[in-house]
Amino acid sequence: MRERRIKCDSCGRTTPRHKAAPIFKKQFGELRKVYLCIACAKHRGIKLHEAKRRVKQPPRRRRR
């Protein structure tokens, strides 16, 4: 089964839903879920959900 595709609300690009960045917009007194493509999310400075899940690892020690 194919994954559902969404349209970016900023530029109109069609992307798979798992790659889109969901944001919540307040419009007419109610919250609305809006999807942005990766490029628009980076341009607006929105943190992508993949970056939040990534575990930070300690820095590697250098060999001498």
mmCIF file as Biopython writes it, N, C-alpha, C and O atoms, coordinates in Angstrom:
data_model
#
loop_
_atom_site.group_PDB
_atom_site.id
_atom_site.type_symbol
_atom_site.label_atom_id
_atom_site.label_alt_id
_atom_site.label_comp_id
_atom_site.label_asym_id
_atom_site.label_entity_id
_atom_site.label_seq_id
_atom_site.pdbx_PDB_ins_code
_atom_site.Cartn_x
_atom_site.Cartn_y
_atom_site.Cartn_z
_atom_site.occupancy
_atom_site.B_iso_or_equiv
_atom_site.auth_seq_id
_atom_site.auth_asym_id
_atom_site.pdbx_PDB_model_num
ATOM 1   N N  . MET A ? 1  ? 0.833   -1.181 0.000  1.0 0.0 1  A 1 
ATOM 2   C CA . MET A ? 1  ? 0.000   0.000  0.000  1.0 0.0 1  A 1 
ATOM 3   C C  . MET A ? 1  ? 0.882   1.250  0.000  1.0 0.0 1  A 1 
ATOM 4   O O  . MET A ? 1  ? 1.831   1.353  0.777  1.0 0.0 1  A 1 
ATOM 5   N N  . ARG A ? 2  ? 0.564   2.170  -0.857 1.0 0.0 2  A 1 
ATOM 6   C CA . ARG A ? 2  ? 1.354   3.401  -0.954 1.0 0.0 2  A 1 
ATOM 7   C C  . ARG A ? 2  ? 0.989   4.363  0.159  1.0 0.0 2  A 1 
ATOM 8   O O  . ARG A ? 2  ? -0.146  4.407  0.632  1.0 0.0 2  A 1 
ATOM 9   N N  . GLU A ? 3  ? 1.978   5.123  0.558  1.0 0.0 3  A 1 
ATOM 10  C CA . GLU A ? 3  ? 1.738   6.108  1.610  1.0 0.0 3  A 1 
ATOM 11  C C  . GLU A ? 3  ? 1.037   7.333  1.036  1.0 0.0 3  A 1 
ATOM 12  O O  . GLU A ? 3  ? 1.238   7.700  -0.121 1.0 0.0 3  A 1 
ATOM 13  N N  . ARG A ? 4  ? 0.230   7.940  1.848  1.0 0.0 4  A 1 
ATOM 14  C CA . ARG A ? 4  ? -0.519  9.119  1.431  1.0 0.0 4  A 1 
ATOM 15  C C  . ARG A ? 4  ? 0.426   10.296 1.189  1.0 0.0 4  A 1 
ATOM 16  O O  . ARG A ? 4  ? 1.370   10.515 1.949  1.0 0.0 4  A 1 
ATOM 17  N N  . ARG A ? 5  ? 0.165   11.036 0.142  1.0 0.0 5  A 1 
ATOM 18  C CA . ARG A ? 5  ? 0.979   12.209 -0.187 1.0 0.0 5  A 1 
ATOM 19  C C  . ARG A ? 5  ? 0.197   13.462 0.164  1.0 0.0 5  A 1 
ATOM 20  O O  . ARG A ? 5  ? -1.027  13.502 0.044  1.0 0.0 5  A 1 
ATOM 21  N N  . ILE A ? 6  ? 0.915   14.476 0.595  1.0 0.0 6  A 1 
ATOM 22  C CA . ILE A ? 6  ? 0.286   15.743 0.977  1.0 0.0 6  A 1 
ATOM 23  C C  . ILE A ? 6  ? 0.888   16.865 0.151  1.0 0.0 6  A 1 
ATOM 24  O O  . ILE A ? 6  ? 1.957   16.702 -0.438 1.0 0.0 6  A 1 
ATOM 25  N N  . LYS A ? 7  ? 0.212   17.996 0.105  1.0 0.0 7  A 1 
ATOM 26  C CA . LYS A ? 7  ? 0.731   19.183 -0.568 1.0 0.0 7  A 1 
ATOM 27  C C  . LYS A ? 7  ? 1.256   20.148 0.481  1.0 0.0 7  A 1 
ATOM 28  O O  . LYS A ? 7  ? 0.607   20.380 1.501  1.0 0.0 7  A 1 
ATOM 29  N N  . CYS A ? 8  ? 2.425   20.708 0.232  1.0 0.0 8  A 1 
ATOM 30  C CA . CYS A ? 8  ? 2.998   21.710 1.116  1.0 0.0 8  A 1 
ATOM 31  C C  . CYS A ? 8  ? 2.123   22.957 1.063  1.0 0.0 8  A 1 
ATOM 32  O O  . CYS A ? 8  ? 1.768   23.422 -0.020 1.0 0.0 8  A 1 
ATOM 33  N N  . ASP A ? 9  ? 1.774   23.498 2.229  1.0 0.0 9  A 1 
ATOM 34  C CA . ASP A ? 9  ? 0.918   24.676 2.259  1.0 0.0 9  A 1 
ATOM 35  C C  . ASP A ? 9  ? 1.655   25.955 1.882  1.0 0.0 9  A 1 
ATOM 36  O O  . ASP A ? 9  ? 1.032   26.989 1.642  1.0 0.0 9  A 1 
ATOM 37  N N  . SER A ? 10 ? 2.979   25.883 1.831  1.0 0.0 10 A 1 
ATOM 38  C CA . SER A ? 10 ? 3.746   27.067 1.481  1.0 0.0 10 A 1 
ATOM 39  C C  . SER A ? 10 ? 4.050   27.144 -0.020 1.0 0.0 10 A 1 
ATOM 40  O O  . SER A ? 10 ? 3.800   28.166 -0.659 1.0 0.0 10 A 1 
ATOM 41  N N  . CYS A ? 11 ? 4.595   26.048 -0.576 1.0 0.0 11 A 1 
ATOM 42  C CA . CYS A ? 11 ? 5.017   26.092 -1.981 1.0 0.0 11 A 1 
ATOM 43  C C  . CYS A ? 11 ? 4.179   25.214 -2.904 1.0 0.0 11 A 1 
ATOM 44  O O  . CYS A ? 11 ? 4.227   25.389 -4.122 1.0 0.0 11 A 1 
ATOM 45  N N  . GLY A ? 12 ? 3.407   24.270 -2.350 1.0 0.0 12 A 1 
ATOM 46  C CA . GLY A ? 12 ? 2.567   23.415 -3.175 1.0 0.0 12 A 1 
ATOM 47  C C  . GLY A ? 12 ? 3.226   22.134 -3.646 1.0 0.0 12 A 1 
ATOM 48  O O  . GLY A ? 12 ? 2.648   21.399 -4.445 1.0 0.0 12 A 1 
ATOM 49  N N  . ARG A ? 13 ? 4.427   21.856 -3.164 1.0 0.0 13 A 1 
ATOM 50  C CA . ARG A ? 13 ? 5.135   20.640 -3.562 1.0 0.0 13 A 1 
ATOM 51  C C  . ARG A ? 13 ? 4.443   19.418 -2.956 1.0 0.0 13 A 1 
ATOM 52  O O  . ARG A ? 13 ? 3.980   19.468 -1.816 1.0 0.0 13 A 1 
ATOM 53  N N  . THR A ? 14 ? 4.374   18.328 -3.710 1.0 0.0 14 A 1 
ATOM 54  C CA . THR A ? 14 ? 3.781   17.087 -3.220 1.0 0.0 14 A 1 
ATOM 55  C C  . THR A ? 14 ? 4.868   16.227 -2.600 1.0 0.0 14 A 1 
ATOM 56  O O  . THR A ? 14 ? 5.862   15.918 -3.257 1.0 0.0 14 A 1 
ATOM 57  N N  . THR A ? 15 ? 4.693   15.832 -1.328 1.0 0.0 15 A 1 
ATOM 58  C CA . THR A ? 15 ? 5.671   15.015 -0.621 1.0 0.0 15 A 1 
ATOM 59  C C  . THR A ? 15 ? 4.966   13.907 0.145  1.0 0.0 15 A 1 
ATOM 60  O O  . THR A ? 15 ? 3.784   14.037 0.464  1.0 0.0 15 A 1 
ATOM 61  N N  . PRO A ? 16 ? 5.678   12.805 0.451  1.0 0.0 16 A 1 
ATOM 62  C CA . PRO A ? 16 ? 5.095   11.769 1.295  1.0 0.0 16 A 1 
ATOM 63  C C  . PRO A ? 16 ? 4.836   12.322 2.694  1.0 0.0 16 A 1 
ATOM 64  O O  . PRO A ? 16 ? 5.559   13.197 3.170  1.0 0.0 16 A 1 
ATOM 65  N N  . ARG A ? 17 ? 3.809   11.807 3.340  1.0 0.0 17 A 1 
ATOM 66  C CA . ARG A ? 17 ? 3.391   12.351 4.629  1.0 0.0 17 A 1 
ATOM 67  C C  . ARG A ? 17 ? 4.458   12.185 5.712  1.0 0.0 17 A 1 
ATOM 68  O O  . ARG A ? 17 ? 4.594   13.053 6.574  1.0 0.0 17 A 1 
ATOM 69  N N  . HIS A ? 18 ? 5.218   11.085 5.681  1.0 0.0 18 A 1 
ATOM 70  C CA . HIS A ? 18 ? 6.223   10.868 6.724  1.0 0.0 18 A 1 
ATOM 71  C C  . HIS A ? 18 ? 7.409   11.821 6.588  1.0 0.0 18 A 1 
ATOM 72  O O  . HIS A ? 18 ? 8.147   12.017 7.554  1.0 0.0 18 A 1 
ATOM 73  N N  . LYS A ? 19 ? 7.607   12.414 5.416  1.0 0.0 19 A 1 
ATOM 74  C CA . LYS A ? 19 ? 8.708   13.361 5.237  1.0 0.0 19 A 1 
ATOM 75  C C  . LYS A ? 19 ? 8.292   14.807 5.513  1.0 0.0 19 A 1 
ATOM 76  O O  . LYS A ? 19 ? 9.152   15.674 5.671  1.0 0.0 19 A 1 
ATOM 77  N N  . ALA A ? 20 ? 7.007   15.074 5.573  1.0 0.0 20 A 1 
ATOM 78  C CA . ALA A ? 20 ? 6.527   16.440 5.774  1.0 0.0 20 A 1 
ATOM 79  C C  . ALA A ? 20 ? 6.648   16.832 7.247  1.0 0.0 20 A 1 
ATOM 80  O O  . ALA A ? 20 ? 6.603   15.979 8.134  1.0 0.0 20 A 1 
ATOM 81  N N  . ALA A ? 21 ? 6.801   18.129 7.492  1.0 0.0 21 A 1 
ATOM 82  C CA . ALA A ? 21 ? 6.887   18.654 8.853  1.0 0.0 21 A 1 
ATOM 83  C C  . ALA A ? 21 ? 5.530   19.235 9.246  1.0 0.0 21 A 1 
ATOM 84  O O  . ALA A ? 21 ? 5.109   20.243 8.678  1.0 0.0 21 A 1 
ATOM 85  N N  . PRO A ? 22 ? 4.835   18.616 10.211 1.0 0.0 22 A 1 
ATOM 86  C CA . PRO A ? 22 ? 3.539   19.143 10.625 1.0 0.0 22 A 1 
ATOM 87  C C  . PRO A ? 22 ? 3.710   20.320 11.587 1.0 0.0 22 A 1 
ATOM 88  O O  . PRO A ? 22 ? 4.509   20.248 12.520 1.0 0.0 22 A 1 
ATOM 89  N N  . ILE A ? 23 ? 2.982   21.376 11.366 1.0 0.0 23 A 1 
ATOM 90  C CA . ILE A ? 23 ? 2.957   22.505 12.299 1.0 0.0 23 A 1 
ATOM 91  C C  . ILE A ? 23 ? 1.497   22.851 12.568 1.0 0.0 23 A 1 
ATOM 92  O O  . ILE A ? 23 ? 0.611   22.501 11.788 1.0 0.0 23 A 1 
ATOM 93  N N  . PHE A ? 24 ? 1.259   23.535 13.669 1.0 0.0 24 A 1 
ATOM 94  C CA . PHE A ? 24 ? -0.101  23.917 14.014 1.0 0.0 24 A 1 
ATOM 95  C C  . PHE A ? 24 ? -0.239  25.417 13.849 1.0 0.0 24 A 1 
ATOM 96  O O  . PHE A ? 24 ? 0.562   26.188 14.379 1.0 0.0 24 A 1 
ATOM 97  N N  . LYS A ? 25 ? -1.251  25.824 13.117 1.0 0.0 25 A 1 
ATOM 98  C CA . LYS A ? 25 ? -1.505  27.219 12.805 1.0 0.0 25 A 1 
ATOM 99  C C  . LYS A ? 25 ? -2.824  27.623 13.435 1.0 0.0 25 A 1 
ATOM 100 O O  . LYS A ? 25 ? -3.811  26.894 13.336 1.0 0.0 25 A 1 
ATOM 101 N N  . LYS A ? 26 ? -2.848  28.771 14.078 1.0 0.0 26 A 1 
ATOM 102 C CA . LYS A ? 26 ? -4.092  29.264 14.653 1.0 0.0 26 A 1 
ATOM 103 C C  . LYS A ? 26 ? -4.792  30.114 13.592 1.0 0.0 26 A 1 
ATOM 104 O O  . LYS A ? 26 ? -4.265  31.129 13.137 1.0 0.0 26 A 1 
ATOM 105 N N  . GLN A ? 27 ? -5.992  29.674 13.214 1.0 0.0 27 A 1 
ATOM 106 C CA . GLN A ? 27 ? -6.717  30.364 12.165 1.0 0.0 27 A 1 
ATOM 107 C C  . GLN A ? 27 ? -8.188  30.446 12.569 1.0 0.0 27 A 1 
ATOM 108 O O  . GLN A ? 27 ? -8.829  29.423 12.811 1.0 0.0 27 A 1 
ATOM 109 N N  . PHE A ? 28 ? -8.709  31.648 12.638 1.0 0.0 28 A 1 
ATOM 110 C CA . PHE A ? 28 ? -10.098 31.907 13.012 1.0 0.0 28 A 1 
ATOM 111 C C  . PHE A ? 28 ? -10.435 31.315 14.382 1.0 0.0 28 A 1 
ATOM 112 O O  . PHE A ? 28 ? -11.526 30.782 14.585 1.0 0.0 28 A 1 
ATOM 113 N N  . GLY A ? 29 ? -9.498  31.414 15.310 1.0 0.0 29 A 1 
ATOM 114 C CA . GLY A ? 29 ? -9.743  30.974 16.675 1.0 0.0 29 A 1 
ATOM 115 C C  . GLY A ? 29 ? -9.602  29.490 16.926 1.0 0.0 29 A 1 
ATOM 116 O O  . GLY A ? 29 ? -9.870  29.041 18.041 1.0 0.0 29 A 1 
ATOM 117 N N  . GLU A ? 30 ? -9.194  28.707 15.944 1.0 0.0 30 A 1 
ATOM 118 C CA . GLU A ? 30 ? -9.016  27.273 16.163 1.0 0.0 30 A 1 
ATOM 119 C C  . GLU A ? 30 ? -7.677  26.832 15.570 1.0 0.0 30 A 1 
ATOM 120 O O  . GLU A ? 30 ? -7.166  27.436 14.627 1.0 0.0 30 A 1 
ATOM 121 N N  . LEU A ? 31 ? -7.125  25.766 16.146 1.0 0.0 31 A 1 
ATOM 122 C CA . LEU A ? 31 ? -5.848  25.243 15.665 1.0 0.0 31 A 1 
ATOM 123 C C  . LEU A ? 31 ? -6.084  24.350 14.456 1.0 0.0 31 A 1 
ATOM 124 O O  . LEU A ? 31 ? -7.018  23.549 14.421 1.0 0.0 31 A 1 
ATOM 125 N N  . ARG A ? 32 ? -5.207  24.510 13.461 1.0 0.0 32 A 1 
ATOM 126 C CA . ARG A ? 32 ? -5.291  23.726 12.244 1.0 0.0 32 A 1 
ATOM 127 C C  . ARG A ? 32 ? -3.934  23.107 11.967 1.0 0.0 32 A 1 
ATOM 128 O O  . ARG A ? 32 ? -2.912  23.785 12.069 1.0 0.0 32 A 1 
ATOM 129 N N  . LYS A ? 33 ? -3.911  21.829 11.616 1.0 0.0 33 A 1 
ATOM 130 C CA . LYS A ? 33 ? -2.655  21.156 11.302 1.0 0.0 33 A 1 
ATOM 131 C C  . LYS A ? 33 ? -2.277  21.448 9.860  1.0 0.0 33 A 1 
ATOM 132 O O  . LYS A ? 33 ? -3.068  21.221 8.944  1.0 0.0 33 A 1 
ATOM 133 N N  . VAL A ? 34 ? -1.063  21.953 9.661  1.0 0.0 34 A 1 
ATOM 134 C CA . VAL A ? 34 ? -0.563  22.336 8.344  1.0 0.0 34 A 1 
ATOM 135 C C  . VAL A ? 34 ? 0.721   21.556 8.089  1.0 0.0 34 A 1 
ATOM 136 O O  . VAL A ? 34 ? 1.543   21.397 8.991  1.0 0.0 34 A 1 
ATOM 137 N N  . TYR A ? 35 ? 0.895   21.073 6.871  1.0 0.0 35 A 1 
ATOM 138 C CA . TYR A ? 35 ? 2.101   20.330 6.502  1.0 0.0 35 A 1 
ATOM 139 C C  . TYR A ? 35 ? 2.987   21.178 5.608  1.0 0.0 35 A 1 
ATOM 140 O O  . TYR A ? 35 ? 2.509   21.861 4.703  1.0 0.0 35 A 1 
ATOM 141 N N  . LEU A ? 36 ? 4.305   21.123 5.879  1.0 0.0 36 A 1 
ATOM 142 C CA . LEU A ? 36 ? 5.301   21.809 5.057  1.0 0.0 36 A 1 
ATOM 143 C C  . LEU A ? 36 ? 6.308   20.789 4.549  1.0 0.0 36 A 1 
ATOM 144 O O  . LEU A ? 36 ? 6.620   19.818 5.238  1.0 0.0 36 A 1 
ATOM 145 N N  . CYS A ? 37 ? 6.815   21.010 3.345  1.0 0.0 37 A 1 
ATOM 146 C CA . CYS A ? 37 ? 7.878   20.134 2.838  1.0 0.0 37 A 1 
ATOM 147 C C  . CYS A ? 37 ? 9.171   20.445 3.599  1.0 0.0 37 A 1 
ATOM 148 O O  . CYS A ? 37 ? 9.247   21.431 4.331  1.0 0.0 37 A 1 
ATOM 149 N N  . ILE A ? 38 ? 10.159  19.614 3.422  1.0 0.0 38 A 1 
ATOM 150 C CA . ILE A ? 38 ? 11.410  19.760 4.163  1.0 0.0 38 A 1 
ATOM 151 C C  . ILE A ? 38 ? 12.092  21.088 3.843  1.0 0.0 38 A 1 
ATOM 152 O O  . ILE A ? 38 ? 12.619  21.744 4.741  1.0 0.0 38 A 1 
ATOM 153 N N  . ALA A ? 39 ? 12.085  21.485 2.580  1.0 0.0 39 A 1 
ATOM 154 C CA . ALA A ? 39 ? 12.754  22.723 2.171  1.0 0.0 39 A 1 
ATOM 155 C C  . ALA A ? 39 ? 12.104  23.946 2.818  1.0 0.0 39 A 1 
ATOM 156 O O  . ALA A ? 39 ? 12.809  24.833 3.298  1.0 0.0 39 A 1 
ATOM 157 N N  . CYS A ? 40 ? 10.770  24.007 2.837  1.0 0.0 40 A 1 
ATOM 158 C CA . CYS A ? 40 ? 10.073  25.145 3.441  1.0 0.0 40 A 1 
ATOM 159 C C  . CYS A ? 40 ? 10.248  25.166 4.956  1.0 0.0 40 A 1 
ATOM 160 O O  . CYS A ? 40 ? 10.361  26.234 5.558  1.0 0.0 40 A 1 
ATOM 161 N N  . ALA A ? 41 ? 10.271  23.984 5.570  1.0 0.0 41 A 1 
ATOM 162 C CA . ALA A ? 41 ? 10.466  23.913 7.022  1.0 0.0 41 A 1 
ATOM 163 C C  . ALA A ? 41 ? 11.849  24.415 7.402  1.0 0.0 41 A 1 
ATOM 164 O O  . ALA A ? 41 ? 12.000  25.141 8.384  1.0 0.0 41 A 1 
ATOM 165 N N  . LYS A ? 42 ? 12.864  24.029 6.626  1.0 0.0 42 A 1 
ATOM 166 C CA . LYS A ? 42 ? 14.219  24.514 6.902  1.0 0.0 42 A 1 
ATOM 167 C C  . LYS A ? 42 ? 14.317  26.019 6.684  1.0 0.0 42 A 1 
ATOM 168 O O  . LYS A ? 42 ? 14.973  26.721 7.454  1.0 0.0 42 A 1 
ATOM 169 N N  . HIS A ? 43 ? 13.670  26.509 5.645  1.0 0.0 43 A 1 
ATOM 170 C CA . HIS A ? 43 ? 13.706  27.934 5.350  1.0 0.0 43 A 1 
ATOM 171 C C  . HIS A ? 43 ? 13.058  28.751 6.473  1.0 0.0 43 A 1 
ATOM 172 O O  . HIS A ? 43 ? 13.531  29.840 6.800  1.0 0.0 43 A 1 
ATOM 173 N N  . ARG A ? 44 ? 11.996  28.236 7.052  1.0 0.0 44 A 1 
ATOM 174 C CA . ARG A ? 44 ? 11.305  28.926 8.155  1.0 0.0 44 A 1 
ATOM 175 C C  . ARG A ? 44 ? 11.961  28.701 9.502  1.0 0.0 44 A 1 
ATOM 176 O O  . ARG A ? 44 ? 11.589  29.345 10.484 1.0 0.0 44 A 1 
ATOM 177 N N  . GLY A ? 45 ? 12.936  27.794 9.571  1.0 0.0 45 A 1 
ATOM 178 C CA . GLY A ? 45 ? 13.646  27.535 10.819 1.0 0.0 45 A 1 
ATOM 179 C C  . GLY A ? 45 ? 12.911  26.593 11.750 1.0 0.0 45 A 1 
ATOM 180 O O  . GLY A ? 45 ? 13.125  26.628 12.961 1.0 0.0 45 A 1 
ATOM 181 N N  . ILE A ? 46 ? 12.047  25.751 11.201 1.0 0.0 46 A 1 
ATOM 182 C CA . ILE A ? 46 ? 11.296  24.795 12.008 1.0 0.0 46 A 1 
ATOM 183 C C  . ILE A ? 46 ? 12.136  23.546 12.183 1.0 0.0 46 A 1 
ATOM 184 O O  . ILE A ? 46 ? 12.720  23.039 11.225 1.0 0.0 46 A 1 
ATOM 185 N N  . LYS A ? 47 ? 12.196  23.047 13.418 1.0 0.0 47 A 1 
ATOM 186 C CA . LYS A ? 47 ? 12.935  21.822 13.684 1.0 0.0 47 A 1 
ATOM 187 C C  . LYS A ? 47 ? 12.167  20.649 13.119 1.0 0.0 47 A 1 
ATOM 188 O O  . LYS A ? 47 ? 10.964  20.517 13.347 1.0 0.0 47 A 1 
ATOM 189 N N  . LEU A ? 48 ? 12.853  19.803 12.386 1.0 0.0 48 A 1 
ATOM 190 C CA . LEU A ? 48 ? 12.210  18.641 11.785 1.0 0.0 48 A 1 
ATOM 191 C C  . LEU A ? 48 ? 12.087  17.515 12.803 1.0 0.0 48 A 1 
ATOM 192 O O  . LEU A ? 48 ? 12.920  17.395 13.701 1.0 0.0 48 A 1 
ATOM 193 N N  . HIS A ? 49 ? 11.055  16.693 12.667 1.0 0.0 49 A 1 
ATOM 194 C CA . HIS A ? 49 ? 10.801  15.645 13.644 1.0 0.0 49 A 1 
ATOM 195 C C  . HIS A ? 49 ? 11.884  14.572 13.641 1.0 0.0 49 A 1 
ATOM 196 O O  . HIS A ? 49 ? 12.055  13.891 14.652 1.0 0.0 49 A 1 
ATOM 197 N N  . GLU A ? 50 ? 12.618  14.395 12.551 1.0 0.0 50 A 1 
ATOM 198 C CA . GLU A ? 50 ? 13.699  13.420 12.543 1.0 0.0 50 A 1 
ATOM 199 C C  . GLU A ? 50 ? 14.845  13.883 13.439 1.0 0.0 50 A 1 
ATOM 200 O O  . GLU A ? 50 ? 15.496  13.069 14.094 1.0 0.0 50 A 1 
ATOM 201 N N  . ALA A ? 51 ? 15.084  15.175 13.466 1.0 0.0 51 A 1 
ATOM 202 C CA . ALA A ? 51 ? 16.180  15.701 14.272 1.0 0.0 51 A 1 
ATOM 203 C C  . ALA A ? 51 ? 15.888  15.559 15.757 1.0 0.0 51 A 1 
ATOM 204 O O  . ALA A ? 51 ? 16.815  15.393 16.550 1.0 0.0 51 A 1 
ATOM 205 N N  . LYS A ? 52 ? 14.629  15.621 16.148 1.0 0.0 52 A 1 
ATOM 206 C CA . LYS A ? 52 ? 14.271  15.478 17.563 1.0 0.0 52 A 1 
ATOM 207 C C  . LYS A ? 52 ? 14.484  14.054 18.049 1.0 0.0 52 A 1 
ATOM 208 O O  . LYS A ? 52 ? 14.859  13.841 19.202 1.0 0.0 52 A 1 
ATOM 209 N N  . ARG A ? 53 ? 14.247  13.068 17.173 1.0 0.0 53 A 1 
ATOM 210 C CA . ARG A ? 53 ? 14.379  11.674 17.568 1.0 0.0 53 A 1 
ATOM 211 C C  . ARG A ? 53 ? 15.826  11.199 17.630 1.0 0.0 53 A 1 
ATOM 212 O O  . ARG A ? 53 ? 16.137  10.218 18.306 1.0 0.0 53 A 1 
ATOM 213 N N  . ARG A ? 54 ? 16.696  11.892 16.929 1.0 0.0 54 A 1 
ATOM 214 C CA . ARG A ? 54 ? 18.087  11.460 16.862 1.0 0.0 54 A 1 
ATOM 215 C C  . ARG A ? 54 ? 18.751  11.579 18.241 1.0 0.0 54 A 1 
ATOM 216 O O  . ARG A ? 54 ? 18.636  12.609 18.905 1.0 0.0 54 A 1 
ATOM 217 N N  . VAL A ? 55 ? 19.426  10.547 18.648 1.0 0.0 55 A 1 
ATOM 218 C CA . VAL A ? 55 ? 20.094  10.538 19.954 1.0 0.0 55 A 1 
ATOM 219 C C  . VAL A ? 55 ? 21.490  11.121 19.772 1.0 0.0 55 A 1 
ATOM 220 O O  . VAL A ? 55 ? 22.237  10.716 18.881 1.0 0.0 55 A 1 
ATOM 221 N N  . LYS A ? 56 ? 21.825  12.068 20.621 1.0 0.0 56 A 1 
ATOM 222 C CA . LYS A ? 56 ? 23.161  12.654 20.546 1.0 0.0 56 A 1 
ATOM 223 C C  . LYS A ? 56 ? 24.163  11.711 21.188 1.0 0.0 56 A 1 
ATOM 224 O O  . LYS A ? 56 ? 23.975  11.264 22.320 1.0 0.0 56 A 1 
ATOM 225 N N  . GLN A ? 57 ? 25.215  11.415 20.467 1.0 0.0 57 A 1 
ATOM 226 C CA . GLN A ? 57 ? 26.238  10.514 20.970 1.0 0.0 57 A 1 
ATOM 227 C C  . GLN A ? 57 ? 27.413  11.328 21.472 1.0 0.0 57 A 1 
ATOM 228 O O  . GLN A ? 57 ? 27.675  12.421 20.971 1.0 0.0 57 A 1 
ATOM 229 N N  . PRO A ? 58 ? 28.125  10.799 22.462 1.0 0.0 58 A 1 
ATOM 230 C CA . PRO A ? 58 ? 29.285  11.536 22.968 1.0 0.0 58 A 1 
ATOM 231 C C  . PRO A ? 58 ? 30.349  11.660 21.893 1.0 0.0 58 A 1 
ATOM 232 O O  . PRO A ? 58 ? 30.434  10.807 21.010 1.0 0.0 58 A 1 
ATOM 233 N N  . PRO A ? 59 ? 31.166  12.711 21.951 1.0 0.0 59 A 1 
ATOM 234 C CA . PRO A ? 59 ? 32.213  12.883 20.933 1.0 0.0 59 A 1 
ATOM 235 C C  . PRO A ? 59 ? 33.230  11.746 20.995 1.0 0.0 59 A 1 
ATOM 236 O O  . PRO A ? 59 ? 33.534  11.216 22.064 1.0 0.0 59 A 1 
ATOM 237 N N  . ARG A ? 60 ? 33.740  11.394 19.833 1.0 0.0 60 A 1 
ATOM 238 C CA . ARG A ? 60 ? 34.719  10.315 19.766 1.0 0.0 60 A 1 
ATOM 239 C C  . ARG A ? 60 ? 36.072  10.765 20.291 1.0 0.0 60 A 1 
ATOM 240 O O  . ARG A ? 60 ? 36.467  11.920 20.131 1.0 0.0 60 A 1 
ATOM 241 N N  . ARG A ? 61 ? 36.774  9.828  20.921 1.0 0.0 61 A 1 
ATOM 242 C CA . ARG A ? 61 ? 38.114  10.137 21.383 1.0 0.0 61 A 1 
ATOM 243 C C  . ARG A ? 61 ? 39.087  9.957  20.239 1.0 0.0 61 A 1 
ATOM 244 O O  . ARG A ? 61 ? 38.963  9.029  19.439 1.0 0.0 61 A 1 
ATOM 245 N N  . ARG A ? 62 ? 40.044  10.841 20.168 1.0 0.0 62 A 1 
ATOM 246 C CA . ARG A ? 62 ? 41.033  10.775 19.101 1.0 0.0 62 A 1 
ATOM 247 C C  . ARG A ? 62 ? 42.156  9.805  19.489 1.0 0.0 62 A 1 
ATOM 248 O O  . ARG A ? 62 ? 42.610  9.769  20.632 1.0 0.0 62 A 1 
ATOM 249 N N  . ARG A ? 63 ? 42.576  9.038  18.514 1.0 0.0 63 A 1 
ATOM 250 C CA . ARG A ? 63 ? 43.712  8.132  18.745 1.0 0.0 63 A 1 
ATOM 251 C C  . ARG A ? 63 ? 45.000  8.896  18.500 1.0 0.0 63 A 1 
ATOM 252 O O  . ARG A ? 63 ? 45.076  9.785  17.653 1.0 0.0 63 A 1 
ATOM 253 N N  . ARG A ? 64 ? 45.993  8.522  19.262 1.0 0.0 64 A 1 
ATOM 254 C CA . ARG A ? 64 ? 47.299  9.183  19.084 1.0 0.0 64 A 1 
ATOM 255 C C  . ARG A ? 64 ? 48.353  8.192  18.742 1.0 0.0 64 A 1 
ATOM 256 O O  . ARG A ? 64 ? 49.512  8.564  18.556 1.0 0.0 64 A 1 
#
